[in-house]
Amino acid sequence: MPATPRRLRTKGLLTLVTAAACVAAVASVPAQAGDNPTYTNPNAPVDVRVKDLLHRMTLAEKIGQMDQISVVRMQGDCEWSGGDFTDSCMKNVLVDNAAGSVLSGGGAGPAVNTPENWAKMVNAVQKYAVTNSRLHIPVLYGVDAVHGHNNVLGATVFPQEIGMGSTWDPALAQDTGAATARAVAATGIDWNFAPVADIARDQRWGRYYETYGEDPLLSGTLAASSVKGIQGADGAKKVVATVKHFAGYGQPGNGHDRVPGDVSIRYLQDTLLPSYKTAIDAGAQTVMVNSGAINGVPATGSHYLLTTVLRQQFGFQGVVVSDWQDVRALQTSYHVAADYPEAVAKAVNAGLDMAMEPYDAQGWSDGLKAAVDRGLVSVKRIDESVTRILRLKFQLGLFEHPYVDASKADGAVLGADTDLARRAADESQVLLRNDGNVLPIAPSAKKIVVAGSYADDINDQVGGWTVGWQGVPDGVHIPGTTVLQGIKDAAPSGTQVVQATTADDAVAQAKDADLTVVVVGEKAAAEGAADSPRPELSADQQALVKSLKATGKPVVTVMIAGRPLVLGDADGTQGLLMSWLPGSEGGKAVADVLFGAYNPSGRLSASWPKDIGNEPLYYQQLPGTNGGPESSYDAAYPFGAGLSYTSYNFASIKAGSATARAKDTLHLSVGVTNSGSRAGDLVVPVYVSQPSSDVLAPSRKLVAFARVHLDAGQSRTIALDVPPSRLAVTPGDIDGTAPQAVAPGAYVFTVGTQSTTVTVR
């Protein structure tokens, strides 16, 4: 979700509401419809409460429940100023237009950005809605907490999703999701717009780093684990997850954010949709819609995506919310609606429940009412959406417990889960080159030079969506450890760590050094501003690394970036560590790997291109008669690449049976051994290939994986299952009209150099 397009000014003080002033639950407030109505009875079944409340609502109140408004529309001048809440604007949003939800986009927080003030701000919104709305209905409050509670200054920042993808660790994704939910809940927020279940296939795309990577199974599995963590976190206050951006957002036509994409139905069904389904099947209670258009139809207005696929095929029963101002975009940008009421009708009839129309509560109310008056939208259809929204509010317990104790927020958020963030950053590090075993750094090293402009830059290390939309705002300092500081802290006694401040200084210092660590990368940004038509290391950084290589002394390159960047003249250093955007504990994690305190276990979740011009690049490229250089899959470092400080062997792969039916789950066992001298974690990926198929199949496709710990010399047998859905494809001709099915024939399952064949009858 995009944030407000310009940074909020924060003059003035926020109107604060203490927890003590917010003790009355809705159940204790008689509604105007009569004393003690059924919906206020916490012991009544949720569906009964929903039905009772819906029956009491006016059409205007129902329409309001389907709108989500930015908090900035109630602060200061009610435009962009932030600061104190303004009573007249709160009344307009929460009473006159009965908005059902409020959100804080990137940067839209309290005037003084602390967890306690966030909690007071959210309490103030809830207090106004509960006290002043006719039926005392609380609001849903949403925020993009995509790598920790990243909008809150002082909150622990986890690695961005692309780095989490390289951990191949579902349990870790669940743990970080739960930690995020605890922090979010402590500030009174109950709706987290995470995780991103899109897959990344084009390195030019500005939201590449927000995904778990290019593979549908890996991305879907980690997104599902995140959903379980967010929604299953311990604590009195519940938080719901959001699977986004449904569907097919990750492959825009020219690599730029929100550019329409054209994909075949076969590709949509077999490749783009599975990651969302896996996450939704994990129990996600909300889904956010893709801002883009697919095959000539904006996703926000697609009945096929939002009803046929999401509701009917996937069985999703929760709340569907648009992205930022996307209903209005049907009229103003896509021009598929003649006016706003028609745009509203297209979205609602497609299957949208709530519109993130953050600027104009009155406009939404008037627009949907006009659509009803014209006969474009039925009241029955509105009742369906409002039922889902109210059900979610009751399930969250908002009618009984709409507030949090703001005095506890700082203690629950500041400095929380830093050990978990460090573990996540450790696991996300991917070692790609280690020529001559330059790593781990020898204890005998007397001088280490640290060069590069990203070595001591915490803001670019954490990336976009941190405190502000485009990243940490100028003049704001977040807690955390940079790579430089991490190296200084980890260096053994007697080892000199020297920071080179210029390229010339770096070269001069490197000449008598044992090792140079050069930290390169890209500037933090988000969405369209993060698009990179040429995703390569900048010329000045390439020149720096080239000059360091020329000294003849060992060089280790550490990359801080949200996507693999073409190295150019910077290629070929003795060491290469992909750190991604590792979060506030990232500097410690880099040092853990460099000095050997942590045995690297990360494996690339995205392919690393050799040169510019090969985008989109992904390992599941289909075969063809093409024969030009790099026209087939030819990566500098392929999907799944990564080194360790120990050695592993895949001894065998066996199937439970040599034959199977199309409806069978296949049972595989993989023998693995740590043949090296130190313990480590091994990613065990199982790929499938088909010697022949009626429709094109990639040379290999990930169908199962595990992450296992092995002590030095230890052997284990790992059991893995492959359900039929992972083998199913859309059969038939170019039109792709047939339902997915598992085709009969031979399937070759491979791990390392070992393989086994199962024939589907």
Secondary structure, DSSP 8 states (H G I E B T S, - for coil): ----SS-----S------GGGG---GGGS-BTTBSS-GGG-TTS-HHHHHHHHHHH--HHHHHHHTEEEEGGGGBTTSSS--SSB-HHHHIIIIIIS--SEEEE-TT---SS--HHHHHHHHHHHHHHHHHHSTT----EEEE--SSSSTTSTTB-----HHHHHTTT-HHHHHHHHHHHHHHHHHTT--EE---B------TT-TTGGGSS-S-HHHHHHHHHHHHHHHHH--SSS--B-EEEEETTTT--TTSSTT--B---HHHIIIIISHHHHHHHHTT--EEEE-SSEETTEEGGG-HIIIIIIIIIIS---SEEE--TTHHHHHHHTS--SSSHHHHHHHHHHHT--BEE-TT-HHHHHHHHHHHHHTTSS-HHHHHHHHHHHHHHHHHTTTTT-----GGGHHHHHBTTTHHHHHHHHHHH-EEEEEGGG--S--TT--EEEEESTTTT-HHHHH-SSSSSSSSS-TT-------HHHHHHHHS-TT-EEEE--SHHHHHHHHTT-SEEEEEEE-----GGGG--SS-B--HHHHHHHHHHHTT-S-EEEEEE-SS--B-GGGTT-SEEEEEES--TTHHHHHHHHHTTSS------SS-EESSTT--S--TT----S--STTSSS-EEE-TT----SS-EEEEEEEES-SEE-TT--EEEEEEEEE-SSS-EEEEEEEEEE-SS-SS---S-EEEEEEEEEE-TT-EEEEEEEE-GGGT-B--SSTT--S--B--SEEEEEEETTEEEEEEE-
